[in-house]
Amino acid sequence: MGDSANHKETASSQRLSDWIKGLKPEFKKISWTDRRTLIKQTVAVTVISLIMGLLIALIDKVLQYGIHFLIG
């Protein structure tokens, strides 16, 4: 019974080891973006997020005013 548990642990350890060894070739296949593109995309995402946040806040205030107007 102990051998079976030990065998499963060894097989699991071997699969993990094989998986980790396979990571290096996979990382070499990744096309990393250059610094300038990364900065431009980061700025674009930040600006659009801020605009969307302000738009949602504006819509929220308008709806809040409308509901208070109808109720009150």
Predicted model as a PDB file, atoms N, CA, C, CB and O in Angstrom, pLDDT in the B-factor column:
MODEL        1                                                                  
ATOM      1  N   MET A   1       0.821  -1.178   0.000  1.00 49.00           N  
ATOM      2  CA  MET A   1       0.000   0.000   0.000  1.00 49.00           C  
ATOM      3  C   MET A   1       0.870   1.248   0.000  1.00 49.00           C  
ATOM      4  CB  MET A   1      -0.937  -0.005   1.194  1.00 49.00           C  
ATOM      5  O   MET A   1       0.532   2.227  -0.665  1.00 49.00           O  
ATOM      6  N   GLY A   2       1.965   1.239   0.717  1.00 50.00           N  
ATOM      7  CA  GLY A   2       2.876   2.367   0.749  1.00 50.00           C  
ATOM      8  C   GLY A   2       3.545   2.598  -0.592  1.00 50.00           C  
ATOM      9  O   GLY A   2       3.802   3.740  -0.973  1.00 50.00           O  
ATOM     10  N   ASP A   3       3.832   1.500  -1.324  1.00 57.00           N  
ATOM     11  CA  ASP A   3       4.463   1.635  -2.635  1.00 57.00           C  
ATOM     12  C   ASP A   3       3.546   2.343  -3.615  1.00 57.00           C  
ATOM     13  CB  ASP A   3       4.853   0.267  -3.182  1.00 57.00           C  
ATOM     14  O   ASP A   3       4.003   3.144  -4.431  1.00 57.00           O  
ATOM     15  N   SER A   4       2.255   2.051  -3.538  1.00 58.00           N  
ATOM     16  CA  SER A   4       1.291   2.669  -4.450  1.00 58.00           C  
ATOM     17  C   SER A   4       1.236   4.174  -4.242  1.00 58.00           C  
ATOM     18  CB  SER A   4      -0.102   2.059  -4.255  1.00 58.00           C  
ATOM     19  O   SER A   4       1.237   4.937  -5.208  1.00 58.00           O  
ATOM     20  N   ALA A   5       1.189   4.602  -2.995  1.00 59.00           N  
ATOM     21  CA  ALA A   5       1.145   6.026  -2.693  1.00 59.00           C  
ATOM     22  C   ALA A   5       2.451   6.690  -3.128  1.00 59.00           C  
ATOM     23  CB  ALA A   5       0.891   6.258  -1.184  1.00 59.00           C  
ATOM     24  O   ALA A   5       2.435   7.794  -3.674  1.00 59.00           O  
ATOM     25  N   ASN A   6       3.566   6.030  -2.892  1.00 63.00           N  
ATOM     26  CA  ASN A   6       4.873   6.566  -3.275  1.00 63.00           C  
ATOM     27  C   ASN A   6       4.983   6.659  -4.798  1.00 63.00           C  
ATOM     28  CB  ASN A   6       6.011   5.685  -2.705  1.00 63.00           C  
ATOM     29  O   ASN A   6       5.546   7.621  -5.321  1.00 63.00           O  
ATOM     30  N   HIS A   7       4.445   5.658  -5.514  1.00 64.00           N  
ATOM     31  CA  HIS A   7       4.487   5.650  -6.979  1.00 64.00           C  
ATOM     32  C   HIS A   7       3.659   6.806  -7.539  1.00 64.00           C  
ATOM     33  CB  HIS A   7       3.967   4.300  -7.533  1.00 64.00           C  
ATOM     34  O   HIS A   7       4.070   7.455  -8.501  1.00 64.00           O  
ATOM     35  N   LYS A   8       2.490   7.066  -6.938  1.00 65.00           N  
ATOM     36  CA  LYS A   8       1.634   8.164  -7.402  1.00 65.00           C  
ATOM     37  C   LYS A   8       2.336   9.496  -7.186  1.00 65.00           C  
ATOM     38  CB  LYS A   8       0.270   8.149  -6.670  1.00 65.00           C  
ATOM     39  O   LYS A   8       2.276  10.385  -8.036  1.00 65.00           O  
ATOM     40  N   GLU A   9       3.000   9.628  -6.043  1.00 67.00           N  
ATOM     41  CA  GLU A   9       3.700  10.868  -5.733  1.00 67.00           C  
ATOM     42  C   GLU A   9       4.853  11.081  -6.718  1.00 67.00           C  
ATOM     43  CB  GLU A   9       4.225  10.847  -4.277  1.00 67.00           C  
ATOM     44  O   GLU A   9       5.083  12.204  -7.167  1.00 67.00           O  
ATOM     45  N   THR A  10       5.570  10.019  -7.053  1.00 77.00           N  
ATOM     46  CA  THR A  10       6.680  10.112  -7.997  1.00 77.00           C  
ATOM     47  C   THR A  10       6.173  10.462  -9.390  1.00 77.00           C  
ATOM     48  CB  THR A  10       7.467   8.797  -8.035  1.00 77.00           C  
ATOM     49  O   THR A  10       6.776  11.285 -10.078  1.00 77.00           O  
ATOM     50  N   ALA A  11       5.067   9.844  -9.814  1.00 76.00           N  
ATOM     51  CA  ALA A  11       4.502  10.133 -11.127  1.00 76.00           C  
ATOM     52  C   ALA A  11       4.015  11.579 -11.191  1.00 76.00           C  
ATOM     53  CB  ALA A  11       3.349   9.163 -11.445  1.00 76.00           C  
ATOM     54  O   ALA A  11       4.204  12.260 -12.199  1.00 76.00           O  
ATOM     55  N   SER A  12       3.401  12.034 -10.130  1.00 80.00           N  
ATOM     56  CA  SER A  12       2.924  13.415 -10.074  1.00 80.00           C  
ATOM     57  C   SER A  12       4.104  14.381 -10.126  1.00 80.00           C  
ATOM     58  CB  SER A  12       2.088  13.653  -8.797  1.00 80.00           C  
ATOM     59  O   SER A  12       4.050  15.398 -10.818  1.00 80.00           O  
ATOM     60  N   SER A  13       5.158  14.062  -9.400  1.00 82.00           N  
ATOM     61  CA  SER A  13       6.354  14.897  -9.377  1.00 82.00           C  
ATOM     62  C   SER A  13       6.998  14.933 -10.762  1.00 82.00           C  
ATOM     63  CB  SER A  13       7.361  14.378  -8.327  1.00 82.00           C  
ATOM     64  O   SER A  13       7.483  15.979 -11.194  1.00 82.00           O  
ATOM     65  N   GLN A  14       7.003  13.802 -11.454  1.00 85.00           N  
ATOM     66  CA  GLN A  14       7.581  13.729 -12.797  1.00 85.00           C  
ATOM     67  C   GLN A  14       6.779  14.566 -13.783  1.00 85.00           C  
ATOM     68  CB  GLN A  14       7.646  12.275 -13.274  1.00 85.00           C  
ATOM     69  O   GLN A  14       7.355  15.251 -14.628  1.00 85.00           O  
ATOM     70  N   ARG A  15       5.435  14.515 -13.679  1.00 87.00           N  
ATOM     71  CA  ARG A  15       4.589  15.317 -14.571  1.00 87.00           C  
ATOM     72  C   ARG A  15       4.826  16.802 -14.340  1.00 87.00           C  
ATOM     73  CB  ARG A  15       3.101  14.977 -14.359  1.00 87.00           C  
ATOM     74  O   ARG A  15       4.891  17.576 -15.295  1.00 87.00           O  
ATOM     75  N   LEU A  16       4.955  17.207 -13.079  1.00 86.00           N  
ATOM     76  CA  LEU A  16       5.216  18.606 -12.752  1.00 86.00           C  
ATOM     77  C   LEU A  16       6.566  19.024 -13.316  1.00 86.00           C  
ATOM     78  CB  LEU A  16       5.174  18.833 -11.226  1.00 86.00           C  
ATOM     79  O   LEU A  16       6.692  20.107 -13.887  1.00 86.00           O  
ATOM     80  N   SER A  17       7.559  18.186 -13.161  1.00 87.00           N  
ATOM     81  CA  SER A  17       8.902  18.468 -13.675  1.00 87.00           C  
ATOM     82  C   SER A  17       8.871  18.614 -15.202  1.00 87.00           C  
ATOM     83  CB  SER A  17       9.888  17.344 -13.261  1.00 87.00           C  
ATOM     84  O   SER A  17       9.482  19.533 -15.748  1.00 87.00           O  
ATOM     85  N   ASP A  18       8.168  17.718 -15.886  1.00 87.00           N  
ATOM     86  CA  ASP A  18       8.059  17.789 -17.346  1.00 87.00           C  
ATOM     87  C   ASP A  18       7.328  19.068 -17.766  1.00 87.00           C  
ATOM     88  CB  ASP A  18       7.321  16.542 -17.898  1.00 87.00           C  
ATOM     89  O   ASP A  18       7.704  19.714 -18.744  1.00 87.00           O  
ATOM     90  N   TRP A  19       6.306  19.418 -17.035  1.00 87.00           N  
ATOM     91  CA  TRP A  19       5.535  20.619 -17.354  1.00 87.00           C  
ATOM     92  C   TRP A  19       6.414  21.862 -17.225  1.00 87.00           C  
ATOM     93  CB  TRP A  19       4.300  20.734 -16.430  1.00 87.00           C  
ATOM     94  O   TRP A  19       6.386  22.742 -18.086  1.00 87.00           O  
ATOM     95  N   ILE A  20       7.192  21.929 -16.145  1.00 88.00           N  
ATOM     96  CA  ILE A  20       8.072  23.075 -15.921  1.00 88.00           C  
ATOM     97  C   ILE A  20       9.142  23.147 -17.017  1.00 88.00           C  
ATOM     98  CB  ILE A  20       8.736  22.986 -14.522  1.00 88.00           C  
ATOM     99  O   ILE A  20       9.464  24.234 -17.496  1.00 88.00           O  
ATOM    100  N   LYS A  21       9.688  22.003 -17.413  1.00 88.00           N  
ATOM    101  CA  LYS A  21      10.697  21.987 -18.483  1.00 88.00           C  
ATOM    102  C   LYS A  21      10.096  22.463 -19.808  1.00 88.00           C  
ATOM    103  CB  LYS A  21      11.286  20.566 -18.649  1.00 88.00           C  
ATOM    104  O   LYS A  21      10.804  23.034 -20.637  1.00 88.00           O  
ATOM    105  N   GLY A  22       8.817  22.236 -20.009  1.00 88.00           N  
ATOM    106  CA  GLY A  22       8.161  22.661 -21.240  1.00 88.00           C  
ATOM    107  C   GLY A  22       7.849  24.146 -21.270  1.00 88.00           C  
ATOM    108  O   GLY A  22       7.526  24.684 -22.328  1.00 88.00           O  
ATOM    109  N   LEU A  23       7.940  24.818 -20.135  1.00 88.00           N  
ATOM    110  CA  LEU A  23       7.638  26.244 -20.085  1.00 88.00           C  
ATOM    111  C   LEU A  23       8.662  27.091 -20.845  1.00 88.00           C  
ATOM    112  CB  LEU A  23       7.570  26.701 -18.646  1.00 88.00           C  
ATOM    113  O   LEU A  23       8.289  28.051 -21.520  1.00 88.00           O  
ATOM    114  N   LYS A  24       9.925  26.749 -20.745  1.00 85.00           N  
ATOM    115  CA  LYS A  24      10.977  27.569 -21.363  1.00 85.00           C  
ATOM    116  C   LYS A  24      10.777  27.707 -22.879  1.00 85.00           C  
ATOM    117  CB  LYS A  24      12.357  26.959 -21.075  1.00 85.00           C  
ATOM    118  O   LYS A  24      10.828  28.827 -23.386  1.00 85.00           O  
ATOM    119  N   PRO A  25      10.555  26.623 -23.614  1.00 90.00           N  
ATOM    120  CA  PRO A  25      10.316  26.787 -25.057  1.00 90.00           C  
ATOM    121  C   PRO A  25       9.030  27.576 -25.355  1.00 90.00           C  
ATOM    122  CB  PRO A  25      10.241  25.415 -25.728  1.00 90.00           C  
ATOM    123  O   PRO A  25       8.956  28.305 -26.344  1.00 90.00           O  
ATOM    124  N   GLU A  26       8.043  27.422 -24.504  1.00 88.00           N  
ATOM    125  CA  GLU A  26       6.794  28.156 -24.711  1.00 88.00           C  
ATOM    126  C   GLU A  26       7.004  29.651 -24.500  1.00 88.00           C  
ATOM    127  CB  GLU A  26       5.702  27.636 -23.765  1.00 88.00           C  
ATOM    128  O   GLU A  26       6.441  30.460 -25.238  1.00 88.00           O  
ATOM    129  N   PHE A  27       7.801  30.030 -23.508  1.00 88.00           N  
ATOM    130  CA  PHE A  27       8.074  31.445 -23.258  1.00 88.00           C  
ATOM    131  C   PHE A  27       8.868  32.064 -24.412  1.00 88.00           C  
ATOM    132  CB  PHE A  27       8.843  31.615 -21.936  1.00 88.00           C  
ATOM    133  O   PHE A  27       8.726  33.255 -24.688  1.00 88.00           O  
ATOM    134  N   LYS A  28       9.697  31.271 -25.085  1.00 88.00           N  
ATOM    135  CA  LYS A  28      10.449  31.791 -26.233  1.00 88.00           C  
ATOM    136  C   LYS A  28       9.527  32.093 -27.409  1.00 88.00           C  
ATOM    137  CB  LYS A  28      11.529  30.790 -26.661  1.00 88.00           C  
ATOM    138  O   LYS A  28       9.878  32.897 -28.273  1.00 88.00           O  
ATOM    139  N   LYS A  29       8.351  31.462 -27.458  1.00 91.00           N  
ATOM    140  CA  LYS A  29       7.395  31.679 -28.544  1.00 91.00           C  
ATOM    141  C   LYS A  29       6.583  32.960 -28.353  1.00 91.00           C  
ATOM    142  CB  LYS A  29       6.455  30.489 -28.653  1.00 91.00           C  
ATOM    143  O   LYS A  29       5.952  33.441 -29.294  1.00 91.00           O  
ATOM    144  N   ILE A  30       6.597  33.508 -27.151  1.00 90.00           N  
ATOM    145  CA  ILE A  30       5.791  34.690 -26.859  1.00 90.00           C  
ATOM    146  C   ILE A  30       6.375  35.903 -27.572  1.00 90.00           C  
ATOM    147  CB  ILE A  30       5.715  34.941 -25.335  1.00 90.00           C  
ATOM    148  O   ILE A  30       7.586  36.125 -27.553  1.00 90.00           O  
ATOM    149  N   SER A  31       5.506  36.678 -28.195  1.00 90.00           N  
ATOM    150  CA  SER A  31       5.920  37.907 -28.858  1.00 90.00           C  
ATOM    151  C   SER A  31       5.686  39.061 -27.887  1.00 90.00           C  
ATOM    152  CB  SER A  31       5.141  38.125 -30.205  1.00 90.00           C  
ATOM    153  O   SER A  31       4.563  39.544 -27.742  1.00 90.00           O  
ATOM    154  N   TRP A  32       6.759  39.497 -27.224  1.00 88.00           N  
ATOM    155  CA  TRP A  32       6.653  40.558 -26.242  1.00 88.00           C  
ATOM    156  C   TRP A  32       6.615  41.900 -26.963  1.00 88.00           C  
ATOM    157  CB  TRP A  32       7.827  40.501 -25.236  1.00 88.00           C  
ATOM    158  O   TRP A  32       7.363  42.118 -27.916  1.00 88.00           O  
ATOM    159  N   THR A  33       5.752  42.792 -26.513  1.00 91.00           N  
ATOM    160  CA  THR A  33       5.634  44.110 -27.123  1.00 91.00           C  
ATOM    161  C   THR A  33       6.775  45.012 -26.667  1.00 91.00           C  
ATOM    162  CB  THR A  33       4.279  44.746 -26.778  1.00 91.00           C  
ATOM    163  O   THR A  33       7.364  44.798 -25.607  1.00 91.00           O  
ATOM    164  N   ASP A  34       7.077  46.019 -27.477  1.00 95.00           N  
ATOM    165  CA  ASP A  34       8.161  46.923 -27.104  1.00 95.00           C  
ATOM    166  C   ASP A  34       7.657  47.937 -26.073  1.00 95.00           C  
ATOM    167  CB  ASP A  34       8.725  47.649 -28.356  1.00 95.00           C  
ATOM    168  O   ASP A  34       6.452  48.086 -25.873  1.00 95.00           O  
ATOM    169  N   ARG A  35       8.578  48.617 -25.434  1.00 96.00           N  
ATOM    170  CA  ARG A  35       8.274  49.530 -24.327  1.00 96.00           C  
ATOM    171  C   ARG A  35       7.349  50.666 -24.761  1.00 96.00           C  
ATOM    172  CB  ARG A  35       9.566  50.108 -23.752  1.00 96.00           C  
ATOM    173  O   ARG A  35       6.412  51.012 -24.042  1.00 96.00           O  
ATOM    174  N   ARG A  36       7.608  51.244 -25.927  1.00 97.00           N  
ATOM    175  CA  ARG A  36       6.816  52.381 -26.404  1.00 97.00           C  
ATOM    176  C   ARG A  36       5.350  51.979 -26.614  1.00 97.00           C  
ATOM    177  CB  ARG A  36       7.410  52.933 -27.719  1.00 97.00           C  
ATOM    178  O   ARG A  36       4.443  52.707 -26.208  1.00 97.00           O  
ATOM    179  N   THR A  37       5.122  50.837 -27.238  1.00 97.00           N  
ATOM    180  CA  THR A  37       3.757  50.356 -27.460  1.00 97.00           C  
ATOM    181  C   THR A  37       3.078  50.058 -26.131  1.00 97.00           C  
ATOM    182  CB  THR A  37       3.761  49.100 -28.351  1.00 97.00           C  
ATOM    183  O   THR A  37       1.902  50.372 -25.948  1.00 97.00           O  
ATOM    184  N   LEU A  38       3.804  49.461 -25.216  1.00 96.00           N  
ATOM    185  CA  LEU A  38       3.257  49.142 -23.901  1.00 96.00           C  
ATOM    186  C   LEU A  38       2.808  50.403 -23.177  1.00 96.00           C  
ATOM    187  CB  LEU A  38       4.290  48.393 -23.062  1.00 96.00           C  
ATOM    188  O   LEU A  38       1.731  50.426 -22.580  1.00 96.00           O  
ATOM    189  N   ILE A  39       3.619  51.446 -23.223  1.00 97.00           N  
ATOM    190  CA  ILE A  39       3.265  52.707 -22.565  1.00 97.00           C  
ATOM    191  C   ILE A  39       2.036  53.325 -23.221  1.00 97.00           C  
ATOM    192  CB  ILE A  39       4.448  53.696 -22.611  1.00 97.00           C  
ATOM    193  O   ILE A  39       1.134  53.789 -22.523  1.00 97.00           O  
ATOM    194  N   LYS A  40       1.987  53.338 -24.557  1.00 98.00           N  
ATOM    195  CA  LYS A  40       0.847  53.912 -25.267  1.00 98.00           C  
ATOM    196  C   LYS A  40      -0.443  53.163 -24.925  1.00 98.00           C  
ATOM    197  CB  LYS A  40       1.093  53.882 -26.785  1.00 98.00           C  
ATOM    198  O   LYS A  40      -1.482  53.785 -24.700  1.00 98.00           O  
ATOM    199  N   GLN A  41      -0.380  51.849 -24.888  1.00 97.00           N  
ATOM    200  CA  GLN A  41      -1.568  51.068 -24.576  1.00 97.00           C  
ATOM    201  C   GLN A  41      -2.002  51.256 -23.129  1.00 97.00           C  
ATOM    202  CB  GLN A  41      -1.316  49.600 -24.854  1.00 97.00           C  
ATOM    203  O   GLN A  41      -3.198  51.292 -22.840  1.00 97.00           O  
ATOM    204  N   THR A  42      -1.047  51.376 -22.223  1.00 98.00           N  
ATOM    205  CA  THR A  42      -1.361  51.605 -20.811  1.00 98.00           C  
ATOM    206  C   THR A  42      -2.054  52.948 -20.625  1.00 98.00           C  
ATOM    207  CB  THR A  42      -0.083  51.544 -19.956  1.00 98.00           C  
ATOM    208  O   THR A  42      -3.035  53.050 -19.889  1.00 98.00           O  
ATOM    209  N   VAL A  43      -1.540  53.979 -21.296  1.00 98.00           N  
ATOM    210  CA  VAL A  43      -2.154  55.305 -21.211  1.00 98.00           C  
ATOM    211  C   VAL A  43      -3.570  55.264 -21.792  1.00 98.00           C  
ATOM    212  CB  VAL A  43      -1.289  56.359 -21.958  1.00 98.00           C  
ATOM    213  O   VAL A  43      -4.497  55.836 -21.217  1.00 98.00           O  
ATOM    214  N   ALA A  44      -3.731  54.593 -22.922  1.00 98.00           N  
ATOM    215  CA  ALA A  44      -5.056  54.508 -23.551  1.00 98.00           C  
ATOM    216  C   ALA A  44      -6.059  53.821 -22.631  1.00 98.00           C  
ATOM    217  CB  ALA A  44      -4.970  53.753 -24.887  1.00 98.00           C  
ATOM    218  O   ALA A  44      -7.185  54.296 -22.483  1.00 98.00           O  
ATOM    219  N   VAL A  45      -5.672  52.729 -22.021  1.00 98.00           N  
ATOM    220  CA  VAL A  45      -6.572  52.003 -21.115  1.00 98.00           C  
ATOM    221  C   VAL A  45      -6.919  52.868 -19.903  1.00 98.00           C  
ATOM    222  CB  VAL A  45      -5.928  50.670 -20.656  1.00 98.00           C  
ATOM    223  O   VAL A  45      -8.070  52.893 -19.469  1.00 98.00           O  
ATOM    224  N   THR A  46      -5.934  53.572 -19.357  1.00 98.00           N  
ATOM    225  CA  THR A  46      -6.167  54.424 -18.192  1.00 98.00           C  
ATOM    226  C   THR A  46      -7.123  55.564 -18.530  1.00 98.00           C  
ATOM    227  CB  THR A  46      -4.841  54.988 -17.667  1.00 98.00           C  
ATOM    228  O   THR A  46      -8.054  55.839 -17.772  1.00 98.00           O  
ATOM    229  N   VAL A  47      -6.900  56.224 -19.655  1.00 98.00           N  
ATOM    230  CA  VAL A  47      -7.756  57.343 -20.060  1.00 98.00           C  
ATOM    231  C   VAL A  47      -9.183  56.873 -20.310  1.00 98.00           C  
ATOM    232  CB  VAL A  47      -7.196  58.021 -21.319  1.00 98.00           C  
ATOM    233  O   VAL A  47     -10.133  57.501 -19.841  1.00 98.00           O  
ATOM    234  N   ILE A  48      -9.342  55.784 -21.039  1.00 98.00           N  
ATOM    235  CA  ILE A  48     -10.687  55.277 -21.327  1.00 98.00           C  
ATOM    236  C   ILE A  48     -11.378  54.838 -20.039  1.00 98.00           C  
ATOM    237  CB  ILE A  48     -10.624  54.101 -22.328  1.00 98.00           C  
ATOM    238  O   ILE A  48     -12.582  55.042 -19.886  1.00 98.00           O  
ATOM    239  N   SER A  49     -10.636  54.242 -19.117  1.00 98.00           N  
ATOM    240  CA  SER A  49     -11.227  53.843 -17.840  1.00 98.00           C  
ATOM    241  C   SER A  49     -11.719  55.055 -17.057  1.00 98.00           C  
ATOM    242  CB  SER A  49     -10.212  53.058 -17.005  1.00 98.00           C  
ATOM    243  O   SER A  49     -12.804  55.023 -16.477  1.00 98.00           O  
ATOM    244  N   LEU A  50     -10.924  56.126 -17.038  1.00 98.00           N  
ATOM    245  CA  LEU A  50     -11.343  57.344 -16.353  1.00 98.00           C  
ATOM    246  C   LEU A  50     -12.582  57.957 -17.010  1.00 98.00           C  
ATOM    247  CB  LEU A  50     -10.200  58.361 -16.338  1.00 98.00           C  
ATOM    248  O   LEU A  50     -13.508  58.375 -16.315  1.00 98.00           O  
ATOM    249  N   ILE A  51     -12.602  58.011 -18.336  1.00 98.00           N  
ATOM    250  CA  ILE A  51     -13.757  58.559 -19.056  1.00 98.00           C  
ATOM    251  C   ILE A  51     -15.009  57.734 -18.759  1.00 98.00           C  
ATOM    252  CB  ILE A  51     -13.486  58.592 -20.579  1.00 98.00           C  
ATOM    253  O   ILE A  51     -16.073  58.291 -18.490  1.00 98.00           O  
ATOM    254  N   MET A  52     -14.881  56.420 -18.809  1.00 98.00           N  
ATOM    255  CA  MET A  52     -16.035  55.553 -18.537  1.00 98.00           C  
ATOM    256  C   MET A  52     -16.505  55.717 -17.093  1.00 98.00           C  
ATOM    257  CB  MET A  52     -15.682  54.075 -18.816  1.00 98.00           C  
ATOM    258  O   MET A  52     -17.707  55.719 -16.827  1.00 98.00           O  
ATOM    259  N   GLY A  53     -15.568  55.853 -16.169  1.00 98.00           N  
ATOM    260  CA  GLY A  53     -15.939  56.066 -14.769  1.00 98.00           C  
ATOM    261  C   GLY A  53     -16.707  57.358 -14.577  1.00 98.00           C  
ATOM    262  O   GLY A  53     -17.706  57.394 -13.859  1.00 98.00           O  
ATOM    263  N   LEU A  54     -16.236  58.427 -15.224  1.00 98.00           N  
ATOM    264  CA  LEU A  54     -16.937  59.715 -15.141  1.00 98.00           C  
ATOM    265  C   LEU A  54     -18.315  59.635 -15.800  1.00 98.00           C  
ATOM    266  CB  LEU A  54     -16.099  60.827 -15.804  1.00 98.00           C  
ATOM    267  O   LEU A  54     -19.284  60.191 -15.283  1.00 98.00           O  
ATOM    268  N   LEU A  55     -18.402  58.953 -16.922  1.00 98.00           N  
ATOM    269  CA  LEU A  55     -19.683  58.793 -17.613  1.00 98.00           C  
ATOM    270  C   LEU A  55     -20.680  58.021 -16.746  1.00 98.00           C  
ATOM    271  CB  LEU A  55     -19.479  58.071 -18.957  1.00 98.00           C  
ATOM    272  O   LEU A  55     -21.844  58.408 -16.648  1.00 98.00           O  
ATOM    273  N   ILE A  56     -20.236  56.951 -16.131  1.00 98.00           N  
ATOM    274  CA  ILE A  56     -21.106  56.168 -15.252  1.00 98.00           C  
ATOM    275  C   ILE A  56     -21.540  56.992 -14.046  1.00 98.00           C  
ATOM    276  CB  ILE A  56     -20.394  54.887 -14.790  1.00 98.00           C  
ATOM    277  O   ILE A  56     -22.696  56.921 -13.631  1.00 98.00           O  
ATOM    278  N   ALA A  57     -20.613  57.781 -13.476  1.00 98.00           N  
ATOM    279  CA  ALA A  57     -20.956  58.638 -12.338  1.00 98.00           C  
ATOM    280  C   ALA A  57     -21.982  59.687 -12.747  1.00 98.00           C  
ATOM    281  CB  ALA A  57     -19.698  59.320 -11.773  1.00 98.00           C  
ATOM    282  O   ALA A  57     -22.907  59.976 -11.987  1.00 98.00           O  
ATOM    283  N   LEU A  58     -21.830  60.256 -13.932  1.00 98.00           N  
ATOM    284  CA  LEU A  58     -22.779  61.248 -14.433  1.00 98.00           C  
ATOM    285  C   LEU A  58     -24.169  60.633 -14.626  1.00 98.00           C  
ATOM    286  CB  LEU A  58     -22.275  61.846 -15.758  1.00 98.00           C  
ATOM    287  O   LEU A  58     -25.174  61.207 -14.207  1.00 98.00           O  
ATOM    288  N   ILE A  59     -24.210  59.470 -15.258  1.00 98.00           N  
ATOM    289  CA  ILE A  59     -25.494  58.786 -15.454  1.00 98.00           C  
ATOM    290  C   ILE A  59     -26.135  58.466 -14.106  1.00 98.00           C  
ATOM    291  CB  ILE A  59     -25.302  57.488 -16.278  1.00 98.00           C  
ATOM    292  O   ILE A  59     -27.347  58.611 -13.949  1.00 98.00           O  
ATOM    293  N   ASP A  60     -25.344  58.037 -13.144  1.00 98.00           N  
ATOM    294  CA  ASP A  60     -25.840  57.725 -11.812  1.00 98.00           C  
ATOM    295  C   ASP A  60     -26.466  58.965 -11.163  1.00 98.00           C  
ATOM    296  CB  ASP A  60     -24.702  57.176 -10.935  1.00 98.00           C  
ATOM    297  O   ASP A  60     -27.555  58.886 -10.595  1.00 98.00           O  
ATOM    298  N   LYS A  61     -25.782  60.102 -11.246  1.00 98.00           N  
ATOM    299  CA  LYS A  61     -26.303  61.338 -10.649  1.00 98.00           C  
ATOM    300  C   LYS A  61     -27.597  61.772 -11.331  1.00 98.00           C  
ATOM    301  CB  LYS A  61     -25.257  62.462 -10.741  1.00 98.00           C  
ATOM    302  O   LYS A  61     -28.532  62.197 -10.654  1.00 98.00           O  
ATOM    303  N   VAL A  62     -27.667  61.673 -12.658  1.00 98.00           N  
ATOM    304  CA  VAL A  62     -28.875  62.057 -13.385  1.00 98.00           C  
ATOM    305  C   VAL A  62     -30.049  61.158 -12.984  1.00 98.00           C  
ATOM    306  CB  VAL A  62     -28.635  61.982 -14.910  1.00 98.00           C  
ATOM    307  O   VAL A  62     -31.151  61.644 -12.732  1.00 98.00           O  
ATOM    308  N   LEU A  63     -29.807  59.855 -12.927  1.00 97.00           N  
ATOM    309  CA  LEU A  63     -30.868  58.932 -12.519  1.00 97.00           C  
ATOM    310  C   LEU A  63     -31.281  59.176 -11.068  1.00 97.00           C  
ATOM    311  CB  LEU A  63     -30.409  57.478 -12.698  1.00 97.00           C  
ATOM    312  O   LEU A  63     -32.466  59.124 -10.738  1.00 97.00           O  
ATOM    313  N   GLN A  64     -30.308  59.439 -10.213  1.00 97.00           N  
ATOM    314  CA  GLN A  64     -30.601  59.722  -8.806  1.00 97.00           C  
ATOM    315  C   GLN A  64     -31.466  60.981  -8.693  1.00 97.00           C  
ATOM    316  CB  GLN A  64     -29.286  59.893  -7.996  1.00 97.00           C  
ATOM    317  O   GLN A  64     -32.430  60.999  -7.927  1.00 97.00           O  
ATOM    318  N   TYR A  65     -31.137  62.018  -9.438  1.00 97.00           N  
ATOM    319  CA  TYR A  65     -31.926  63.243  -9.436  1.00 97.00           C  
ATOM    320  C   TYR A  65     -33.338  62.963  -9.950  1.00 97.00           C  
ATOM    321  CB  TYR A  65     -31.244  64.328 -10.294  1.00 97.00           C  
ATOM    322  O   TYR A  65     -34.319  63.435  -9.376  1.00 97.00           O  
ATOM    323  N   GLY A  66     -33.434  62.188 -11.037  1.00 96.00           N  
ATOM    324  CA  GLY A  66     -34.745  61.865 -11.601  1.00 96.00           C  
ATOM    325  C   GLY A  66     -35.615  61.080 -10.645  1.00 96.00           C  
ATOM    326  O   GLY A  66     -36.812  61.346 -10.538  1.00 96.00           O  
ATOM    327  N   ILE A  67     -35.041  60.126  -9.953  1.00 96.00           N  
ATOM    328  CA  ILE A  67     -35.813  59.320  -9.003  1.00 96.00           C  
ATOM    329  C   ILE A  67     -36.265  60.172  -7.826  1.00 96.00           C  
ATOM    330  CB  ILE A  67     -34.984  58.121  -8.506  1.00 96.00           C  
ATOM    331  O   ILE A  67     -37.407  60.059  -7.381  1.00 96.00           O  
ATOM    332  N   HIS A  68     -35.379  61.022  -7.317  1.00 95.00           N  
ATOM    333  CA  HIS A  68     -35.765  61.913  -6.202  1.00 95.00           C  
ATOM    334  C   HIS A  68     -36.843  62.909  -6.649  1.00 95.00           C  
ATOM    335  CB  HIS A  68     -34.521  62.682  -5.663  1.00 95.00           C  
ATOM    336  O   HIS A  68     -37.727  63.265  -5.869  1.00 95.00           O  
ATOM    337  N   PHE A  69     -36.765  63.351  -7.898  1.00 94.00           N  
ATOM    338  CA  PHE A  69     -37.774  64.272  -8.439  1.00 94.00           C  
ATOM    339  C   PHE A  69     -39.138  63.598  -8.517  1.00 94.00           C  
ATOM    340  CB  PHE A  69     -37.355  64.775  -9.831  1.00 94.00           C  
ATOM    341  O   PHE A  69     -40.153  64.209  -8.183  1.00 94.00           O  
ATOM    342  N   LEU A  70     -39.169  62.323  -8.964  1.00 94.00           N  
ATOM    343  CA  LEU A  70     -40.430  61.585  -9.090  1.00 94.00           C  
ATOM    344  C   LEU A  70     -41.015  61.230  -7.713  1.00 94.00           C  
ATOM    345  CB  LEU A  70     -40.211  60.304  -9.916  1.00 94.00           C  
ATOM    346  O   LEU A  70     -42.229  61.295  -7.519  1.00 94.00           O  
ATOM    347  N   ILE A  71     -40.163  60.861  -6.776  1.00 94.00           N  
ATOM    348  CA  ILE A  71     -40.629  60.448  -5.458  1.00 94.00           C  
ATOM    349  C   ILE A  71     -41.013  61.665  -4.608  1.00 94.00           C  
ATOM    350  CB  ILE A  71     -39.548  59.620  -4.747  1.00 94.00           C  
ATOM    351  O   ILE A  71     -42.027  61.644  -3.910  1.00 94.00           O  
ATOM    352  N   GLY A  72     -40.212  62.705  -4.671  1.00 84.00           N  
ATOM    353  CA  GLY A  72     -40.384  63.851  -3.773  1.00 84.00           C  
ATOM    354  C   GLY A  72     -41.255  64.891  -4.336  1.00 84.00           C  
ATOM    355  O   GLY A  72     -41.490  65.914  -3.693  1.00 84.00           O  
TER     356      GLY A  72                                                      
ENDMDL                                                                          
END                                                                             
